[in-house]
Amino acid sequence: MPRKPRFTLPGIPQHVIQRGNNREPCFLSEMDYRRYLDDLLQSAEKYHSETHAISGMMQALGRRYVTY
């Protein structure tokens, strides 16, 4: 079952954490980390986010990185 949408207020930043399964590391190499940062940049541009992400952007980023 999908998670309920996060409660958001325009202009109010949120703290979002990306974790691996069972809190395992998400990045196993420098290349993994660089790929994630590149995907983060592209998702931020697509969703017009500044500095921190909104929930839709983080979902898209997570899905994209998982397939990698």
Buried (B, 14 or more C-beta within 10 A) or exposed (E): EEEEEEEEEEEEEEEBEEEEEEEEEBBEEEEBEEBBEEBBEBBBEEBEBEEEBBBBBBBBBBEBBEEE
